[in-house]
Structures are given as structure tokens and as C-alpha cells.
Amino acid sequence: MRRTVLEQFPAGDPRGSWPAEEFARARRDEGVPAEVVMDLDSDAFLVVIPQQAGEFRR
């Protein structure tokens, strides 16, 4: 599954994943299926949305 990253938040933030969760919740309130995942390589929380089949971004 491909995903589109909407925003990135540093994992070292004193509030942890809360800023990412708040951002994702705001997107979900707008109807965007956003979720938070951890990217270990960049040590960051990513807010992502699934890329629909047939949707292609360059």
C-alpha cells in the first residue's frame, strides 16, 4: 500500500505523538482518512493518508 505524507512531527517532542495525533484528528474532522505512523528511519511521527488504487502522484 502506498501512502501520502501530509505532515511530519519530530519524535523527540516533549508532548510525544500528541501534535501528530491532533493534526490527524483535524484532518479526519475534514473528512480526510489521516492516521499517524512512526518512521523509525527519520525518528518522526508521520501523518499519512492511504493512496487510492488508480491514483498516481508524480
C-alpha positions as CSV (number, residue, x, y, z in Angstrom):
1,M,0.0,0.0,0.0
2,R,1.3,3.4,-0.9
3,R,0.7,6.4,1.4
4,T,0.9,10.1,1.1
5,V,2.6,12.0,3.9
6,L,0.7,15.1,4.9
7,E,2.9,16.3,7.8
8,Q,5.9,15.2,9.8
9,F,6.5,15.7,13.6
10,P,9.7,15.0,15.5
11,A,9.5,12.1,17.8
12,G,11.7,13.9,20.4
13,D,8.9,16.5,21.0
14,P,8.2,16.8,24.8
15,R,4.5,16.0,24.0
16,G,5.4,12.9,22.1
17,S,2.9,11.9,19.4
18,W,0.2,14.3,20.6
19,P,0.9,17.1,18.0
20,A,0.7,14.5,15.2
21,E,-2.5,12.9,16.7
22,E,-4.1,16.4,17.0
23,F,-3.2,17.2,13.3
24,A,-4.5,13.8,12.1
25,R,-7.8,14.3,14.1
26,A,-8.3,17.7,12.5
27,R,-7.8,16.2,9.0
28,R,-10.3,13.4,9.9
29,D,-12.8,16.0,11.0
30,E,-12.4,17.4,7.5
31,G,-13.2,14.0,6.0
32,V,-9.6,13.0,5.2
33,P,-8.7,9.5,6.3
34,A,-5.5,10.5,8.1
35,E,-3.6,8.3,10.5
36,V,-0.3,8.5,12.5
37,V,2.6,6.2,11.9
38,M,6.1,6.1,13.3
39,D,9.0,6.4,10.9
40,L,12.0,4.9,12.7
41,D,14.5,5.9,10.0
42,S,13.7,9.6,10.4
43,D,12.7,9.4,14.1
44,A,9.5,11.1,13.4
45,F,5.7,10.7,13.6
46,L,4.1,10.9,10.1
47,V,0.5,11.8,9.4
48,V,-0.4,9.8,6.3
49,I,-3.3,9.0,4.1
50,P,-3.7,5.9,2.0
51,Q,-3.3,6.4,-1.7
52,Q,-6.3,5.1,-3.6
53,A,-5.8,2.4,-6.3
54,G,-5.7,4.2,-9.6
55,E,-4.4,7.4,-8.0
56,F,-0.9,8.2,-9.2
57,R,1.2,11.1,-8.0
58,R,4.4,12.2,-9.6
